[in-house]
């Protein structure tokens, strides 16, 4: 069984509310408090976080929720919006990164720094889709074909695990049994539609026009990575929150030195998923650009997908031991399929009690 440290935040800082300014910082330049070279500094009431563009965060800002919570806590969250969260964090330009749990071993390898996972947000929603004209039924039928994805790591790792497990094929960048092409997530489905790729590892919310028109078709009954994992590998098939495509990851030393800031980050995002549960359709309508949904029909399509196929937002961002144990089992599968060295330890988890 996996173990995770139980985390007890310090008492809240007493900071005047007027001194807290809510900022949304674009770009990925280094900012005060950002970790560099493994250095763990006192964050001083500031959390530098890098993440992909997120509609829930925008909603929290537009509704004044983020600002109110920051003022009450005396802590700011400064965000850099990037599709290359991995690179921004690895370059030392952020304290916290929203990354896939299965990326963490490689992230530690690249940075040489021990990290810890201390919150969760999104399960892996990616699907495998092919042209409407394709006869492929599974990933095994795509050997030698050109597959498009938005990252050489991220979702590609899990589909690579499945390719190895289901048909002993090698799906990864730089070789293997498939031709892997990396592009922006907004462009991936279009490449399949135009015939420039045979298949794609896609985010459904960035593939709406092609999915809704029938130009491309999902395999595995439109199931996401997390739904397939629950069905094929989990002891709890009803739990579709594994694996996580967005967990909150930081250098372990940073979390230990800045418990108030780490606890606040989990708390504010937990409020975010509560807002999502209550206002999902309103958030989609308010920020259709984050779902690549332009027309009323496209908005209705993704709303239906979320309601009837898969909603990838978690119920709570807080970790508990049972969840940690289940997520950790993923890394045994990664070792079995060669995506993690057998001697690599499972990621570290920090459990922050709900306040």
DACORDA-V905907 format. One record per backbone hydrogen bond with DSSP energy under -1.0 kcal/mol. NH is the residue of the N-H (numbers start at 1). CO is the residue of the C=O. Records with the same first field share a line. If there is no record, write none. Layout:
# DACORDA-V905907
NH->CO ; CO
This chain:
# DACORDA-V905907
5->349
7->351
15->13
19->16
20->17
25->79
34->31
39->36
47->76
49->78
50->96
51->80
58->54
59->55
60->56
61->57
62->58
63->59
64->61
65->60
66->60
68->64
69->65
70->66
71->67
72->68
73->69
74->70
75->70
76->45
78->47
80->49
82->51
88->84
89->85
90->86
91->87
92->89
93->88
95->48
96->48
97->249
98->50
99->247
101->244
103->100
104->101
107->103
108->104
109->105
110->106
111->107
112->108
116->250
117->348
118->248
120->317
121->246
122->246
123->312
124->243
127->202
129->200
130->217
132->215
134->131
141->138
142->139
144->177
145->142
147->179
148->199
149->181
156->153
157->154
159->155
160->156
161->157
162->158
163->159
164->160
165->161
166->162
167->163
168->164
169->163
177->170
179->145
181->147
183->149
187->184
188->184
191->187
192->188
193->189
194->190
195->192
196->191
197->191
198->146
199->146
200->129
201->148
202->127
206->203
207->204
211->207
212->208
213->209
215->210
216->210
217->130
219->128
222->219
223->220
225->126
226->124
228->224
229->225
230->226
231->227
232->228
233->229
234->229
239->236
245->122
246->122
247->99
248->119
249->97
250->116
252->114
255->251
256->252
257->253
258->254
262->258
263->259
264->260
265->261
266->262
267->263
268->264
269->265
270->266
271->267
272->268
273->269
274->270
275->271
276->272
277->273
278->274
279->275
283->279
284->280
285->281
286->282
287->283
290->287
291->288
293->288
299->295
300->296
301->297
302->298
303->299
304->300
305->301
306->302
307->303
308->304
309->305
310->305
314->121
324->320
325->321
326->322
327->323
328->324
329->325
330->327
331->328
333->329
334->330
335->331
336->332
337->333
338->335
339->334
340->334
344->341
350->117
351->5
353->7
